[in-house]
Amino acid sequence: MIVDLHVHTLLSADSRVTAEQYLEFAAGSGSGLGAVCFTEHRLFPADAELEKVYAELSTRFKIGIFRGIEADTDLGHLLLFGVTREVTRRFDLSSRLLKSELLIEVMHSEGGVAIPAHPFRDSGFGSRLDSLLARHGPALGAIEVLNGQNSDEENTRASDAAQKLGLTAVGGSDAHFSTARWFLNCATELEREVHTVEELCKEIRAGRAQPFRFSQDGRGEEEE
């Protein structure tokens, strides 16, 4: 199953694209995208009306929709999936410079995942992965190694780090616009179908995921 783990809609200040526009683009591309994760900057929308809209769009376009957040921490951006009431009770996710190490631990204890986004681009995570892994173990189990807005060098450094440290490697477009330049360039391939964010977290935590790059003809290829 192909899932784009890193997409921004107009709920993020730096995008003007609706969720519907992304799904319409994906459905017409023949790309085989199975699900998309909306990871807004410092925003985890949880209102019932938005959930209703997402459910309708998912049914209409036959593409799953998961909600996450791109949190702003003292070391850089973290993609969070499996946000629970306990997480929102303990952290103001709209804040900047959240304490990354505590956030990583709490997310793990709640059954979720915290994934350093573009760790070698505008981030302090890349240079600290060794020490973070030594302290947190499986709580830091995955990093984004394929980001559609990274340079090749930045993606290569992340991929090398994942291999060296035994971290699960994932990918996402980091899309802010529904165009081929931004969207449907890379994603994550899961070994199993998932239908909920809890199942998504389970697959990533189990290491049953790998980066995936779309080719220009709409098909894809696994990243080595």
C-alpha positions as CSV (number, residue, x, y, z in Angstrom):
1,M,0.0,0.0,0.0
2,I,1.4,3.4,-1.0
3,V,0.9,6.2,1.5
4,D,2.1,9.8,1.3
5,L,3.1,10.6,4.9
6,H,3.7,14.3,4.5
7,V,1.2,16.6,2.9
8,H,0.0,20.2,3.8
9,T,-3.4,21.7,3.0
10,L,-4.7,25.2,3.4
11,L,-5.0,24.6,7.1
12,S,-1.2,25.2,7.1
13,A,-0.3,28.8,6.6
14,D,2.1,28.1,3.7
15,S,-0.4,26.2,1.5
16,R,-3.7,27.1,-0.3
17,V,-4.6,23.7,-1.5
18,T,-7.8,21.9,-0.3
19,A,-7.8,18.2,0.7
20,E,-10.2,17.6,-2.2
21,Q,-7.7,19.1,-4.7
22,Y,-5.0,16.6,-3.6
23,L,-7.4,13.6,-3.8
24,E,-8.7,14.7,-7.2
25,F,-5.2,15.0,-8.5
26,A,-4.2,11.6,-7.1
27,A,-7.3,9.9,-8.4
28,G,-6.7,11.2,-11.9
29,S,-3.0,10.3,-12.0
30,G,-3.2,6.5,-12.0
31,S,-0.5,6.6,-9.4
32,G,-2.0,3.9,-7.2
33,L,-1.8,6.1,-4.1
34,G,-3.7,4.3,-1.3
35,A,-3.8,6.9,1.4
36,V,-2.6,10.4,2.2
37,C,-1.6,11.9,5.6
38,F,-2.4,15.5,6.2
39,T,0.3,16.8,8.5
40,E,-0.4,20.5,9.1
41,H,2.2,22.8,10.6
42,R,1.6,23.0,14.4
43,L,-2.1,22.0,14.0
44,F,-3.9,18.8,14.7
45,P,-7.5,19.5,13.6
46,A,-10.0,17.3,15.5
47,D,-13.4,18.9,14.9
48,A,-16.3,16.6,13.9
49,E,-17.1,18.6,10.8
50,L,-13.6,18.1,9.3
51,E,-13.8,14.4,10.1
52,K,-17.1,14.2,8.2
53,V,-15.5,16.0,5.2
54,Y,-12.5,13.7,5.1
55,A,-14.7,10.6,5.4
56,E,-16.8,11.8,2.4
57,L,-13.7,12.6,0.3
58,S,-12.1,9.2,1.2
59,T,-15.2,7.4,0.1
60,R,-15.7,9.4,-3.1
61,F,-12.0,9.1,-4.3
62,K,-11.3,5.7,-2.7
63,I,-8.1,7.0,-1.1
64,G,-7.6,6.8,2.6
65,I,-7.1,10.0,4.7
66,F,-5.1,10.0,7.9
67,R,-4.5,13.0,10.2
68,G,-1.1,13.7,11.7
69,I,0.8,16.9,12.5
70,E,4.2,18.4,11.7
71,A,5.2,19.5,15.1
72,D,7.8,22.2,15.8
73,T,10.4,21.1,18.3
74,D,13.7,22.3,19.8
75,L,15.6,20.1,17.3
76,G,13.4,20.5,14.2
77,H,10.2,19.2,12.8
78,L,8.6,15.9,13.9
79,L,5.8,14.1,12.0
80,L,3.4,12.7,14.6
81,F,0.9,10.0,14.0
82,G,-1.4,8.5,16.6
83,V,-1.9,11.7,18.5
84,T,-4.1,10.9,21.6
85,R,-5.9,12.9,24.2
86,E,-3.0,12.3,26.5
87,V,-0.6,13.8,24.0
88,T,-2.8,16.9,23.5
89,R,-3.2,17.2,27.3
90,R,0.6,17.2,27.9
91,F,1.6,19.3,24.9
92,D,0.4,22.4,23.2
93,L,1.0,21.2,19.7
94,S,0.5,24.6,18.3
95,S,3.6,25.8,20.1
96,R,7.1,26.2,18.7
97,L,10.2,24.6,20.2
98,L,8.4,21.7,22.0
99,K,10.7,19.4,23.9
100,S,11.5,16.8,21.3
101,E,12.8,14.1,23.6
102,L,9.8,14.1,25.9
103,L,7.5,14.3,22.9
104,I,9.1,11.2,21.3
105,E,8.8,9.2,24.5
106,V,5.2,10.2,25.1
107,M,4.2,9.4,21.5
108,H,5.8,6.0,21.8
109,S,4.1,5.2,25.1
110,E,0.7,6.1,23.6
111,G,1.2,3.7,20.7
112,G,2.0,6.4,18.1
113,V,5.1,7.4,16.2
114,A,7.3,10.5,16.1
115,I,9.4,10.7,12.9
116,P,12.0,13.4,12.3
117,A,11.1,15.1,9.1
118,H,13.9,16.0,6.6
119,P,16.5,15.5,9.3
120,F,19.4,16.9,7.3
121,R,17.5,20.0,6.1
122,D,16.8,22.8,8.5
123,S,16.9,20.4,11.3
124,G,19.0,19.5,14.3
125,F,17.9,15.9,14.3
126,G,20.4,14.6,11.7
127,S,23.5,15.3,13.7
128,R,22.0,13.9,16.9
129,L,20.4,10.7,15.7
130,D,23.1,8.5,17.3
131,S,22.7,10.0,20.7
132,L,18.9,10.2,20.5
133,L,18.7,6.5,19.5
134,A,21.0,5.6,22.4
135,R,18.7,7.3,24.8
136,H,15.3,6.4,23.4
137,G,15.8,3.1,21.6
138,P,12.6,2.0,19.8
139,A,10.8,5.2,20.7
140,L,12.8,6.7,17.8
141,G,12.3,4.0,15.3
142,A,11.9,5.8,12.0
143,I,13.1,8.8,10.0
144,E,12.0,10.4,6.8
145,V,14.7,9.6,4.3
146,L,12.9,10.5,1.1
147,N,11.4,14.0,1.1
148,G,10.1,15.4,-2.2
149,Q,11.4,18.9,-1.4
150,N,14.9,17.8,-0.3
151,S,18.0,17.9,-2.4
152,D,19.4,14.5,-3.4
153,E,22.3,15.0,-1.0
154,E,19.9,15.6,1.9
155,N,17.9,12.5,1.1
156,T,21.1,10.4,0.7
157,R,22.4,11.5,4.0
158,A,19.2,10.5,5.7
159,S,19.1,7.2,3.9
160,D,22.7,6.5,5.0
161,A,21.9,7.3,8.6
162,A,18.8,5.0,8.6
163,Q,20.9,2.1,7.3
164,K,23.7,2.8,9.7
165,L,21.4,3.0,12.7
166,G,18.9,0.4,11.8
167,L,16.0,2.9,11.6
168,T,12.9,2.3,9.5
169,A,13.1,4.5,6.4
170,V,9.9,6.3,5.2
171,G,9.1,8.9,2.6
172,G,6.7,11.8,1.9
173,S,6.2,14.5,-0.7
174,D,6.1,17.4,1.8
175,A,3.6,18.8,-0.7
176,H,2.2,22.3,-0.3
177,F,0.7,22.4,-3.8
178,S,-1.2,19.8,-5.9
179,T,1.1,19.8,-8.9
180,A,3.6,17.2,-10.1
181,R,6.5,19.3,-8.9
182,W,5.2,19.0,-5.3
183,F,2.9,16.0,-5.1
184,L,3.1,12.3,-6.1
185,N,6.8,12.4,-6.3
186,C,7.6,10.1,-3.3
187,A,5.8,8.3,-0.5
188,T,6.0,5.3,1.7
189,E,5.2,1.7,0.8
190,L,3.6,-0.5,3.5
191,E,3.7,-4.2,3.4
192,R,0.1,-4.4,4.5
193,E,-3.1,-2.5,3.9
194,V,-4.1,-0.1,6.7
195,H,-7.4,1.5,7.3
196,T,-6.8,3.5,10.5
197,V,-4.0,5.7,11.9
198,E,-3.5,3.1,14.6
199,E,-2.8,0.4,12.0
200,L,-0.5,2.9,10.2
201,C,1.5,3.4,13.4
202,K,1.6,-0.4,14.0
203,E,3.1,-1.0,10.6
204,I,5.8,1.7,10.9
205,R,6.7,0.6,14.4
206,A,7.1,-3.0,13.1
207,G,9.4,-1.8,10.4
208,R,7.1,-2.9,7.6
209,A,7.6,0.2,5.6
210,Q,10.1,1.6,3.0
211,P,10.5,4.7,0.9
212,F,8.8,4.8,-2.5
213,R,9.4,7.0,-5.4
214,F,6.8,7.7,-8.2
215,S,8.1,7.7,-11.7
216,Q,6.9,10.1,-14.4
217,D,4.6,7.6,-16.0
218,G,2.5,7.3,-12.8
219,R,4.0,4.1,-11.6
220,G,6.4,3.8,-8.8
221,E,9.6,2.1,-7.7
222,E,11.0,1.1,-4.4
223,E,14.0,3.0,-3.1
224,E,17.1,1.0,-2.4
